[in-house]
């Protein structure tokens, strides 16, 4: 199906590691990108391609993929990482852009 | 530093046509994919469609019969029209740049469009 599925909410203790996942059939064939969105702001790109970070994104953000699941891992979560995270790819034919439903990350 | 500046009417009545424009400030237009994406209040991101300098527009199948995206004559702007709006079209609308087909590396500031009678 042409969908990307994310857990609605995840929490992590300050300084600990958290993994946010994204599932979809098309992820078997295509890379996933990840976006962070803080309240009232536009999303920003945090990961793309195999495991690439745009300039300015801390190296505590990393990505991986296996089968139909892509993951965003934050190693040593900080308070400023509390935000909504969205995954993004294309449908199985590579035509249409897809977004996951988003995961709200809470840093405790 | 490249920026996307977007503008358009923020309040519409049902059945009217939404019209938004996005200007690329400080960068090239060619070689990228230019998208419109929306986000209803409290909800997730929804892709509306995209256009590139050398390809036909490509739309979300759920909106294809109402959405039109085109490039301006100056080739540094692109626009979205969404016809026959309803309250369900109330959202923050973002223009965005695709660094490739696989990721979006630049977003506009967003425009809140409300549809209400």
HADDOCK unambig.tbl for C-alpha pairs under 7 A between the chains (distance, minus, plus):
assign (segid A and resid 31 and name CA) (segid B and resid 102 and name CA) 6.93 0.50 0.50
assign (segid A and resid 33 and name CA) (segid B and resid 103 and name CA) 5.74 0.50 0.50
assign (segid A and resid 42 and name CA) (segid B and resid 107 and name CA) 6.66 0.50 0.50
assign (segid A and resid 42 and name CA) (segid B and resid 109 and name CA) 6.19 0.50 0.50
assign (segid A and resid 42 and name CA) (segid B and resid 110 and name CA) 6.77 0.50 0.50
assign (segid A and resid 45 and name CA) (segid B and resid 104 and name CA) 6.85 0.50 0.50
assign (segid A and resid 45 and name CA) (segid B and resid 105 and name CA) 5.77 0.50 0.50
assign (segid A and resid 48 and name CA) (segid B and resid 103 and name CA) 6.31 0.50 0.50
assign (segid A and resid 89 and name CA) (segid B and resid 102 and name CA) 6.22 0.50 0.50
assign (segid A and resid 96 and name CA) (segid B and resid 60 and name CA) 6.45 0.50 0.50
assign (segid A and resid 97 and name CA) (segid B and resid 47 and name CA) 6.35 0.50 0.50
assign (segid A and resid 98 and name CA) (segid B and resid 47 and name CA) 6.83 0.50 0.50
assign (segid A and resid 99 and name CA) (segid B and resid 45 and name CA) 6.39 0.50 0.50
assign (segid A and resid 99 and name CA) (segid B and resid 46 and name CA) 6.69 0.50 0.50
assign (segid A and resid 101 and name CA) (segid B and resid 44 and name CA) 5.47 0.50 0.50
assign (segid A and resid 102 and name CA) (segid B and resid 44 and name CA) 6.14 0.50 0.50
